Amino acid sequence: MRFDPPPKSSVSTGLLPMINVVFLLLIFFLIAGEMQQADPLEITPPDTARAEEAKTGLALYLDPEGQLAFRDLTVPFAERATVLARLATEHDAQCQADAPCAAQLLLHADRGAPARLIAQILPELGAIGFAQVNLVTAGRGTSEAAQP
């Protein structure tokens, strides 16, 4: 017994419009999505009753063990001179000698970080040229910067 092969269907599945829609969605999410660099250290910010929106600026991280991180550089607190030198370079790049500088520093200190470490590094940040250092805190369920 011999069977004839089934007739070939001439109906196209129309994959091209579906592929176009997928690429358009991909482009939309790439443009609409907010891309930001991951934090170099796992930080749980302290809570605050008064909260304001965090401003953009250079970010310095301090974890509970006393490690400092700036961008891709992470060092123990005792070796903070390397991080401070890199911060000074970034500060100088943002500021020009003949114009007043408005460079801001956001300090992301963990709630378990010793306060003596924060008190120790603040004068050193001031010596670099940061007139204002904002401590990033969590207020009303989000991470925000509290200003003095």
C-alpha positions as CSV (number, residue, x, y, z in Angstrom):
1,M,0.0,0.0,0.0
2,R,1.3,3.4,-1.0
3,F,0.3,6.7,0.6
4,D,0.5,10.0,-1.1
5,P,2.5,12.6,0.9
6,P,0.3,15.3,2.5
7,P,-0.2,18.4,0.4
8,K,2.1,21.3,1.4
9,S,0.3,24.2,2.9
10,S,0.9,27.6,1.3
11,V,-0.2,29.5,4.4
12,S,2.6,31.6,5.7
13,T,3.0,32.0,9.4
14,G,3.8,35.7,9.3
15,L,6.9,35.6,11.5
16,L,8.3,38.9,10.2
17,P,5.7,41.2,11.9
18,M,6.2,39.3,15.2
19,I,10.0,39.7,14.9
20,N,9.5,43.4,14.2
21,V,7.3,43.9,17.3
22,V,9.9,42.1,19.5
23,F,12.7,44.3,18.3
24,L,10.6,47.4,18.7
25,L,9.8,46.4,22.3
26,L,13.5,45.7,22.9
27,I,14.5,49.1,21.7
28,F,11.7,50.7,23.7
29,F,12.9,49.1,27.0
30,L,16.5,50.0,26.3
31,I,15.6,53.6,25.8
32,A,13.0,53.9,28.5
33,G,14.8,51.8,31.1
34,E,17.1,53.5,33.6
35,M,20.6,52.1,33.5
36,Q,22.8,52.6,36.5
37,Q,26.0,51.1,37.8
38,A,25.7,48.5,40.6
39,D,26.8,49.6,44.0
40,P,30.3,48.2,44.8
41,L,29.3,47.3,48.4
42,E,26.1,46.0,50.0
43,I,24.8,48.9,52.0
44,T,21.8,49.2,54.3
45,P,21.4,53.0,54.8
46,P,20.3,54.4,58.2
47,D,16.7,55.5,58.6
48,T,15.7,59.2,58.8
49,A,12.4,61.0,59.6
50,R,13.2,63.8,57.2
51,A,13.9,62.8,53.7
52,E,14.8,64.6,50.5
53,E,15.5,63.4,47.0
54,A,19.1,62.2,46.6
55,K,21.1,64.4,44.2
56,T,23.6,63.1,41.7
57,G,27.2,63.3,42.4
58,L,30.3,61.3,43.3
59,A,29.4,58.3,45.5
60,L,31.6,57.0,48.3
61,Y,30.6,53.8,50.1
62,L,31.3,52.6,53.7
63,D,30.3,49.2,54.8
64,P,29.9,47.8,58.4
65,E,33.3,46.2,58.3
66,G,34.9,49.6,57.5
67,Q,35.7,49.0,53.9
68,L,35.6,52.1,51.6
69,A,34.6,51.9,48.0
70,F,34.7,54.4,45.2
71,R,33.7,53.2,41.7
72,D,35.7,50.0,41.2
73,L,38.2,50.5,44.0
74,T,37.5,48.8,47.4
75,V,40.0,49.1,50.2
76,P,40.0,48.7,54.0
77,F,39.5,51.9,56.0
78,A,43.2,52.0,57.1
79,E,44.2,52.3,53.4
80,R,41.7,55.1,52.6
81,A,44.5,57.3,51.2
82,T,44.2,55.5,47.8
83,V,40.4,56.1,47.6
84,L,40.9,59.7,48.8
85,A,43.5,60.3,46.1
86,R,41.2,59.0,43.4
87,L,38.3,61.1,44.8
88,A,40.6,64.2,44.7
89,T,41.4,63.4,41.0
90,E,37.7,63.2,40.2
91,H,37.0,66.3,42.2
92,D,39.7,68.2,40.3
93,A,38.4,66.9,37.0
94,Q,34.9,68.3,37.7
95,C,36.1,71.6,39.1
96,Q,38.2,74.3,37.4
97,A,40.6,76.4,39.4
98,D,39.1,79.8,38.4
99,A,35.4,78.9,39.0
100,P,33.6,78.0,42.2
101,C,33.1,74.3,42.4
102,A,29.7,72.7,43.1
103,A,30.9,69.1,43.1
104,Q,28.9,67.0,45.6
105,L,29.7,63.8,47.4
106,L,27.1,61.3,48.4
107,L,28.3,59.2,51.4
108,H,26.6,55.8,51.4
109,A,27.4,54.6,54.9
110,D,25.8,51.4,56.2
111,R,23.7,51.8,59.4
112,G,26.1,49.4,61.1
113,A,29.2,51.4,60.1
114,P,31.0,52.9,63.2
115,A,30.3,56.6,63.5
116,R,34.0,57.2,64.4
117,L,34.9,56.2,60.9
118,I,32.5,58.7,59.4
119,A,33.7,61.4,61.8
120,Q,37.3,60.5,60.8
121,I,36.8,60.7,57.1
122,L,34.7,63.9,56.9
123,P,37.6,66.4,57.6
124,E,39.7,64.5,55.0
125,L,36.9,64.9,52.4
126,G,36.7,68.6,53.3
127,A,40.4,68.9,52.7
128,I,40.0,67.5,49.2
129,G,37.5,70.3,48.5
130,F,34.1,68.9,49.1
131,A,32.2,71.7,50.9
132,Q,29.1,69.5,51.2
133,V,28.9,65.8,51.9
134,N,25.4,64.3,51.9
135,L,24.8,61.2,54.0
136,V,22.4,58.9,52.1
137,T,19.7,57.5,54.3
138,A,16.5,55.5,53.9
139,G,13.3,57.5,54.5
140,R,9.7,56.5,53.7
141,G,10.7,53.2,52.1
142,T,13.3,54.6,49.6
143,S,17.0,55.5,49.6
144,E,17.3,59.2,49.8
145,A,19.8,61.8,50.9
146,A,19.3,63.8,54.1
147,Q,20.9,67.2,54.2
148,P,21.8,69.0,57.3
